[in-house]
Amino acid sequence: MNARVPHAAPNARVPRAAPNFRPDLRVLRIELRRSVAPWAGTVILASSLAFLYLLKSSSWWHGTTAWTAQWTSLAMWTRSLLFYLWPLAVGFGALQGLRDHRSRMTELLTSTPRPARHRAAVPAGATAITLTSAFALLVLVGGVQVPAHTSYTHLGWLPISLVGALFLVAGALLGMGAARTLPSVLTPPLLAVSAFTFTALMHMSLGRTTTTAPATGLDSTQPNRLSLLSPEVEEVRSTLVTLSTPVHIGQTIWLLGMALTGFALLIAATPRARLTALAPVLAGAVLALLVLPSDPRRMYVVDKTAAELVCDGPVCVTRAHQDRLADLEAPGKKALRLLRAALGDRAPVSVRENTAVLPEGSTPKWSRTTVLFTFDDEIVTAASTSEELTWALLAKGLVPGCTPVGWSGFGDDEYAQAVAVGWVLGDLKPLPGTPSAARGELAAKSGSAWRRLEALPPAEQLSRINAMRAAALSCEGDPFEVLTHEVSR
């Protein structure tokens, strides 16, 4: 007996399957292989590594703030490269946004049932993936070298790098949307130049506030709130300095608004929609400026965890440099003993790494009871033996130096240091870090002053040294002139 198969009625309607608009990984893989996105990531990574490694005489290779010396320094120096990486990302994004116009497929694609936001998500996602990967690889290249230079590990650097990657992605999306709105071969270079100009203006003029340094009376500039809308950060002067949490939050708001505007422009089809697409970036800028701090001291702040003191008796260093305490302990204690024998009750009682971060051009602040130093002090850095490190700490305890913060030079402070250390040791010695060109003048000038000092009675010698040290610690007057009783010019 044959089974009868039921047939659908002639006029019956068969329901159609709903279109599947889920992202197709195959399409994303094709996009990653054939679009501009891989080239953008390659150029970002290659140019940044070339910039870092070809300029090894630059400040990011030296001292405690080298880009591979500490995690925070790594994050800050790689962020500083955004002054030209961000305009590149904007330009590559614009080049990606011109693809449909160049292939003359705009009308064909808009006639397909696939929503515009789904079509735009694939190239936008491919660009975001490659740029984020390139920046992550840049950080990774430095990150694998950091553990060899420090034992201090923390995650406080991570927000700095994450915001840096977000800057690249948001800039590329804005470039894509702008090129989709203004499809011209001139759009990518004009956008890249505009982004670079924006960054330069924010870093040099619009984002700076002029102040007068009290130590020198000369004008200097400090970053203001507008500067934080730029991807670039200030030059790294201390490994203890990081960006504050309000800066991370404000910049994230600004960048999310920028990214939303870029994506909205990428899918907008009418003039009204394009005008509406500008709302997120404008709202993001306004909200960001309300969140971002206006005081430079609340933008760049001291990392309290990194600045915690780790001590071995009277000798202390910060947690960031804890691995250097063993080498400093013996010279530090010896310097304190020598100072005690020479100065008596007026001698300092401890040696401590200086954690104060002062504005550029300001006068240093010193303590009578504590020998303050940093591992970036030239006299400390140049000390190659335990004995030379003892001399360096003696110099910092007697004449710490009053050169304005961020300045460098060689003069009367160094002459006074040589005489004072020679007086403590009983012999005039060339101190670490003395430039070769200045050794002759130093020997002549300091040698003469030291011989005159040694010819005085012991009580008079101590009186002169105490007067010199008081002038050196207060940064009022010239310690060398006080020591030699010369008339100030």
Buried (B, 14 or more C-beta within 10 A) or exposed (E): EEEEEEEEEEEEEEEEEEEEEEEEEEBBEEBBEEBBBBEBBEBBBEBBBEBBEEEEEEBBBEBBBBBBBBBBBBBBBBBBBBBBBBBBBBBBBBBBBBBBBEEEEBEEEEEEEEEBEEBBBBBBBBBBBBBBBBBBBBBEBBBEBBEEBBEBEBEBBEBBBBBBBBBBBBBBBBBBBBBBBBBEEEBBEBBBEBBBEBBBBBBEEBBBBEBEBEBEEEEBBBBBBBBBBBBBBBEBBBBBBBBBEBBBBBBBBBBBBBBBBBBBBBBBEEEEEBEBBBEBBEBBBEBBBEBBBEEBEEBBBBBEBBBEEBEBEBBBBBBBBBEBBEEBBBBBBBBBEBBBEBBEEBBBEBBBBBBBBBBBBBBBBBBEEBBBBBBBBBBBBBBEEEEBBBBBBBBBBBBBBBBBBBEEEBEBBBBBBBBBBBBBBEEBEBBBBBEEEBEEEBBEBBBEBBEBBBEEEEEEBBEBBBBBBBBBBBBEBBBBBBBBEEEEE
